[in-house]
């Protein structure tokens, strides 16, 4: 059986050290409290999405024609994980391998994310739900267009409502800035408790970035430890 220390060494963040105590606050500041619910405003599509169950949501995503990505995708990528997950990880959009397999975070970045989860005692089948803001791959992995984000975000918001995570982890700048409605680097958003739709949100680096910049794996591990502390302090369920 693989030990936790072996997993951490694989991540490139061993040996471990004790984090210094920090004073973290939840005070709203520059997009930290992106916490206002969105209603359907009479839009029948939004009203339909707002009433979907989790399995039906995946089927609805597969039939979606709300933006031009429906014409270039191979498969939709609604998300994966358990329906009552305490943790929810949110990335930007599927890549080529995700588009081919219909599952988020596969390939090298997915393996790194799985290692990060294992270091916390989590797996895709236990305690976690993983999704992206976009459910279809933008061609060439380009940055999602605002209209594409607007068309797809209701699905993510409904997933958050249905799963009811105790904490959301935004992976990478694009996901973080979309959810928090800011334009800022990840470095300036780390080490703070933000909120989205009534839930604490922590920002960390995207696994694909960490593969390119392995020196920042230690910072990502700090973020996950901070997220675990935040979840334990804010959630009534054991984590």
C-alpha positions as CSV (number, residue, x, y, z in Angstrom):
1,X,0.0,0.0,0.0
2,X,1.3,3.4,-0.9
3,X,2.0,5.6,2.2
4,X,1.1,9.2,2.5
5,X,4.8,10.2,2.5
6,X,5.4,8.3,-0.7
7,X,2.5,10.2,-2.3
8,X,4.0,13.5,-1.1
9,X,7.4,12.6,-2.5
10,X,5.7,11.8,-5.8
11,X,4.2,15.3,-5.7
12,X,7.6,16.7,-5.2
13,X,6.7,18.4,-1.9
14,X,8.6,16.3,0.6
15,X,10.1,16.8,3.1
16,X,7.2,18.4,4.9
17,X,7.4,21.4,7.2
18,X,5.0,23.0,9.6
19,X,3.2,26.0,8.2
20,X,3.4,29.3,10.0
21,X,0.2,30.5,11.6
22,X,-1.5,33.2,9.6
23,X,-4.4,35.5,10.3
24,X,-7.0,34.8,7.6
25,X,-10.2,36.8,7.3
26,X,-13.4,36.5,5.4
27,X,-13.9,40.2,5.0
28,X,-15.2,41.1,1.5
29,X,-12.5,42.7,-0.6
30,X,-12.3,43.2,-4.4
31,X,-14.4,40.2,-5.5
32,X,-13.7,37.9,-2.5
33,X,-17.5,37.6,-1.8
34,X,-18.9,36.5,-5.2
35,X,-21.8,35.2,-3.3
36,X,-25.0,36.4,-4.8
37,X,-27.3,33.7,-6.2
38,X,-28.5,34.0,-9.8
39,X,-32.1,33.5,-10.6
40,X,-33.7,32.5,-13.9
41,X,-35.2,35.9,-14.7
42,X,-37.9,34.2,-16.6
43,X,-35.5,32.3,-18.9
44,X,-37.0,28.9,-19.5
45,X,-33.5,27.3,-20.1
46,X,-32.2,28.6,-16.8
47,X,-35.4,27.5,-15.0
48,X,-35.0,24.0,-16.5
49,X,-31.4,23.7,-15.4
50,X,-32.3,25.0,-11.9
51,X,-34.7,22.1,-11.5
52,X,-32.4,19.3,-12.8
53,X,-31.2,16.3,-10.6
54,X,-27.5,15.5,-10.9
55,X,-27.9,12.5,-13.3
56,X,-30.4,14.5,-15.4
57,X,-27.9,17.4,-15.5
58,X,-25.3,15.3,-17.2
59,X,-27.9,14.3,-19.8
60,X,-28.9,17.9,-20.3
61,X,-25.3,18.9,-20.8
62,X,-24.9,16.3,-23.5
63,X,-27.8,17.8,-25.4
64,X,-26.8,21.4,-24.9
65,X,-26.6,23.7,-27.9
66,X,-26.4,27.0,-26.1
67,X,-23.0,28.1,-27.5
68,X,-20.9,27.3,-30.5
69,X,-18.8,24.7,-28.7
70,X,-21.5,22.2,-29.3
71,X,-20.2,22.1,-33.0
72,X,-16.6,21.3,-32.1
73,X,-16.7,19.1,-29.1
74,X,-16.3,15.3,-29.2
75,X,-17.9,14.6,-25.8
76,X,-19.3,16.8,-23.1
77,X,-17.6,16.7,-19.7
78,X,-20.2,17.3,-17.0
79,X,-18.1,16.3,-14.0
80,X,-17.3,13.3,-11.8
81,X,-17.4,12.4,-8.2
82,X,-19.8,11.7,-5.3
83,X,-23.2,13.4,-4.9
84,X,-22.6,14.5,-1.3
85,X,-18.9,15.5,-1.6
86,X,-17.4,17.8,1.0
87,X,-14.8,19.0,-1.5
88,X,-15.5,20.4,-4.9
89,X,-12.6,21.2,-7.3
90,X,-13.4,23.4,-10.3
91,X,-11.2,24.0,-13.3
92,X,-11.5,26.1,-16.4
93,X,-12.5,23.8,-19.2
94,X,-11.8,20.3,-20.7
95,X,-8.7,19.7,-22.7
96,X,-8.2,17.3,-25.6
97,X,-7.9,14.2,-23.5
98,X,-11.0,15.2,-21.4
99,X,-12.9,15.9,-24.7
100,X,-12.0,12.4,-25.9
101,X,-12.9,10.6,-22.6
102,X,-15.8,12.7,-21.3
103,X,-14.2,13.0,-17.8
104,X,-12.4,16.0,-16.2
105,X,-8.8,16.1,-15.4
106,X,-7.3,13.0,-17.1
107,X,-3.8,12.6,-18.5
108,X,-0.8,14.0,-16.7
109,X,-2.6,16.9,-15.1
110,X,-5.3,14.5,-13.9
111,X,-2.7,12.1,-12.4
112,X,-1.2,15.0,-10.5
113,X,-4.6,16.0,-9.2
114,X,-5.3,12.4,-8.1
115,X,-1.9,12.5,-6.2
116,X,-2.9,15.7,-4.6
117,X,-6.2,14.2,-3.5
118,X,-4.5,11.1,-2.3
119,X,-2.2,13.2,-0.1
120,X,-5.4,14.5,1.6
121,X,-6.9,11.0,1.9
122,X,-9.4,11.6,-0.9
123,X,-10.2,10.0,-4.2
124,X,-12.6,10.6,-7.1
125,X,-14.9,8.0,-5.5
126,X,-14.7,9.4,-2.0
127,X,-15.4,12.9,-0.7
128,X,-14.8,14.8,-3.9
129,X,-16.7,16.2,-6.9
130,X,-14.6,17.5,-9.8
131,X,-16.0,19.8,-12.5
132,X,-15.1,22.6,-14.9
133,X,-16.7,26.0,-15.5
134,X,-17.1,24.9,-19.2
135,X,-18.5,21.4,-20.0
136,X,-17.1,21.4,-23.6
137,X,-13.6,21.9,-24.8
138,X,-12.7,25.2,-26.5
139,X,-10.9,24.4,-29.8
140,X,-7.1,24.4,-29.3
141,X,-7.6,24.8,-25.5
142,X,-8.1,28.5,-26.0
143,X,-9.4,30.8,-23.2
144,X,-13.2,30.4,-22.9
145,X,-15.2,33.3,-24.4
146,X,-17.5,35.3,-22.1
147,X,-20.6,34.1,-23.9
148,X,-19.5,30.5,-23.5
149,X,-18.9,31.0,-19.8
150,X,-22.3,32.7,-19.4
151,X,-24.0,29.8,-21.2
152,X,-22.4,27.1,-19.2
153,X,-22.1,28.5,-15.7
154,X,-25.8,27.7,-14.8
155,X,-24.8,24.0,-15.0
156,X,-21.9,24.5,-12.5
157,X,-24.1,26.6,-10.2
158,X,-26.7,23.8,-10.2
159,X,-24.0,21.2,-9.5
160,X,-22.8,23.2,-6.5
161,X,-26.4,23.4,-5.2
162,X,-27.0,19.7,-5.7
163,X,-23.7,18.4,-4.3
164,X,-23.7,20.9,-1.5
165,X,-19.9,20.9,-0.9
166,X,-18.5,22.3,2.3
167,X,-15.7,24.0,0.3
168,X,-14.8,24.8,-3.3
169,X,-11.3,24.8,-4.6
170,X,-10.7,26.9,-7.8
171,X,-7.9,25.4,-9.8
172,X,-6.0,28.1,-11.8
173,X,-6.5,31.7,-12.7
174,X,-9.3,31.3,-15.2
175,X,-11.6,29.3,-12.9
176,X,-10.8,31.6,-9.9
177,X,-11.4,34.8,-11.8
178,X,-14.6,33.6,-13.4
179,X,-16.1,32.5,-10.1
180,X,-14.9,35.5,-8.1
181,X,-15.6,38.0,-10.9
182,X,-12.1,39.6,-10.7
183,X,-9.0,39.8,-12.9
184,X,-6.1,38.9,-10.7
185,X,-3.1,36.5,-10.6
186,X,-3.5,33.3,-8.6
187,X,-0.7,34.5,-6.3
188,X,-2.8,37.5,-5.1
189,X,-5.9,35.3,-4.5
190,X,-4.2,32.5,-2.5
191,X,-4.2,32.3,1.3
192,X,-7.6,33.9,1.7
193,X,-11.1,32.6,2.2
194,X,-13.3,33.8,-0.6
195,X,-17.0,32.8,-1.0
196,X,-19.1,31.6,-3.9
197,X,-22.8,30.9,-3.6
198,X,-22.7,30.8,0.1
199,X,-19.7,28.5,0.4
200,X,-16.0,29.1,1.2
201,X,-13.7,29.1,-1.8
202,X,-9.9,28.6,-1.8
203,X,-7.8,29.4,-4.9
204,X,-4.7,27.4,-5.9
205,X,-2.7,26.6,-9.0
206,X,-4.0,24.4,-11.8
207,X,-2.3,21.0,-12.0
208,X,-1.2,21.7,-15.6
209,X,0.6,24.8,-14.4
210,X,2.3,22.8,-11.7
211,X,3.6,20.3,-14.2
212,X,5.2,23.3,-16.0
213,X,6.3,25.0,-12.8
214,X,7.1,22.2,-10.3
215,X,8.7,24.6,-7.8
216,X,5.2,25.8,-7.0
217,X,3.9,22.4,-5.9
218,X,4.9,23.2,-2.3
219,X,2.6,26.3,-2.5
220,X,-0.2,24.2,-3.9
221,X,0.2,21.8,-0.9
222,X,0.1,24.8,1.5
223,X,-3.2,25.8,-0.2
224,X,-4.7,22.4,0.2
225,X,-3.8,22.3,3.9
226,X,-5.3,25.7,4.3
227,X,-8.4,24.5,2.5
228,X,-8.7,21.4,4.8
229,X,-8.4,23.6,7.9
230,X,-11.0,26.0,6.5
231,X,-13.4,23.1,5.7
232,X,-13.0,21.6,9.2
233,X,-13.7,25.0,10.8
234,X,-16.8,25.7,8.6
235,X,-18.4,22.3,7.9
236,X,-20.6,20.4,10.4
237,X,-19.8,17.1,8.7
238,X,-16.6,15.2,9.4
239,X,-13.7,15.7,6.9
